[in-house]
Amino acid sequence: MLESIRMRDVRLPEFPCVVPVEVRFRDLDAMGHVNNAVYLTYFEQARLAFWLAIHPGGAPGEAVAPERIGFVVARAECDYASPVRLGERLLVGCRAGDFGTTSFAFDYRVVAAGSSVDAEVRVVASGRTVQVGWDWKEGRKSPLPEELRRRIDTFQAGISRPGARSGHAVTGS
């Protein structure tokens, strides 16, 4: 999966991290379209790619060691716009924002896209997760490290953000 990550894609210009996803049979529900819970897994794939991008190098698995992550997902939400069927190719965009003292958000947009960058895209879902800084030793929330904010700001440099929560609106507006 990670070898195929295109961090930026012209079809989702507001997102610094874009992950391609192919719909698999296991993703489907009895009606033959992607089950609602699977979108949270798609968000997780994009969130992991984002995290690995801001923590380059190091030993395999080092960036995802619990003591390096330093946050927990406290809230997840998803708005569905269009059904997705087996074999469709999706792009999942991810960006960070809305930083507080102990929390920040990731916004996501999922689009169905052909194999060509000129192909028309269809918004299928958008969502948001809220992460809370976490001290694993103390077992409680903690302030976000300034270093994390710097890494994220550097990674997202040059990305236009039309609105603080525009990635969550189903229409993108």
C-alpha positions, 0 to 999 in steps of 0.5 A: 500500500505505502509504495503506491501513495501519491502524496499530492494529486491534482484531483484533490488539490486541497489535500497534501496527502492522497492515498489510492484505494481499490474497493475490495469484495470484503468492503461490500455490504449485502446491497453490493456497495461499500459498507458505511463502516469501511470508510473509517478504514479508508480514513485510517489508511490516509491518516497512516500515510500522513503520519508516515510522511511527517516521520520519514526515515527511521527503522521500519515500524518506528513511526507507528510505535505507540510512544511515537504516536502520542494521540488517540482518535476521540471522535470520527464522523463521516458524511456519505454522498454517493454509493461505491461499488466493487472495482471502483478506484478511490482517492482518499485525501487527508489534511490536518487542522483546527489545532488546540492545546491538546487536540487537532483534526484530520479532514478527509475527502473520498472521491471515485476517480478513473485512472487518468488525472483528466478523468472526472471525479465523483465525491463519495464521502467526506469526514473528520476525526479529532485526535487528542494528545495522549500520554501513554505512561500517565494514561491521560490527555496531554498537550500536543508537542510543538514539534508535531505542529511544525512537522504538519505545517511543513508538510502542508505548506502550499496547500490552499484551504478554502475554509476550516472545515471545507473538507468535511462538507459532502459537496466540498463547498 
